[in-house]
Amino acid sequence: MNHRLTRWLIVAATALALTATSAMAQDRSDWPRTLTVGTASVGGVYFVYGNGLASFIGESLGINASGEITGGPVQNATLVQMKEHDIGLVTMGPMYEAWTGESELAPGLPHTDVRALFPMYETPLHGIALRRSNIHSVADLEGKRVSVGPAGGTAATYWPRFFETLGVRARPSYSGASDAASQLKDGLIDAFAFAAGVPIGAFSQLAAETDVRTFGFSPEEHAKILENFPEVAAYTIPAGTYSGQTEDDATVALWNFAVVHRDMPESLAYEITRLVLENNARMVQIHAAARATLPENWVNNSFLPFHPGSVRYLEEQGITIPDELRG
């Protein structure tokens, strides 16, 4: 290669780099300086996943990002709708209710400014109790004191509905995952019925420290829940997920997505989506549930439009997003 051609290539490469740098600077001109991620209570998967996500965004995109403790998906949907948080972690059951104006937190307000960003993982609903309580399934919670997580969370939304559908007169109480675990150990409640990605940190800690039994639904209960709640899917928690768990637990699950407001800059939504979906190994380091944080799992969203930045990334991967899901 002659020197003149070499010099031309260097000049061209430099110009291209400067153009890219300029475009990036211009692209980021409308990015916020800080970014908040709505999570849930301490001890749950949202808390770990959301704080890890915020740290990953901060270190990779140069934004001062932080996780914020909330009541969970119901509250997170409203916080995003009202632009009080930039990213919210939501379960699609409560998100659908918020989308249609039936949120328990903001009834009558359709959350139509919320957009899907990327799929996270499935949230199974299952329970844990001290082994000596002899609780094996939901029917055994009759008359029992049961924490269903913090008010506004997926567990607090669905477990009371499950109890009603199954004709189980449990006595629900509301607290964060860490507090509920402590209450169970201290005998202040009989069971802790929760909803979070597996393994749930609070359940793992309980299983390591005391003699407990995890539980799901009996075959009859399982069939009735699947019949009455079309938004949930059958799910099995394999034996050995928790210390001392010798049998599979049959339960149900809902999908989780990260959501944002429609007004988030398209370039920022694109970069966050790209960052998360191209670095699954890094996400799994944050929490094992992120194994399902993959592009192909976009299909588990059937109603919430994706943000244009997310659509752009997914379509670059050869995925066709239906018109009704383009935000």
Secondary structure, DSSP 4 states (H G I P E B T S, - for coil): --HHHHHHHHHHHHHHHHHHHHHHHHHTTT--SEEEEE--STTSHHHHHHHHHHHHHHHHH--EEEEE--S-HHHHHHHHHTTS-SEEEEEHHHHHHHHTT--SSSTT---TTEEEEEEEEEEEEEEEEEGGG---BGGGGTT-EEE--STTSHHHHHHHHHHHHHT---EEE---HHHHHHHHHTTS-SEEEEE-SSSPHHHHHHHHHS-EEEEB--HHHHHHHHHH-TT-EEEEE-TTSSTT--S-EEEEEEEEEEEEETTS-HHHHHHHHHHHHT-HHHHHHH-GGGGG--GGGGGG-SSSPBPHHHHHHHHHTTPPPPGGGB-
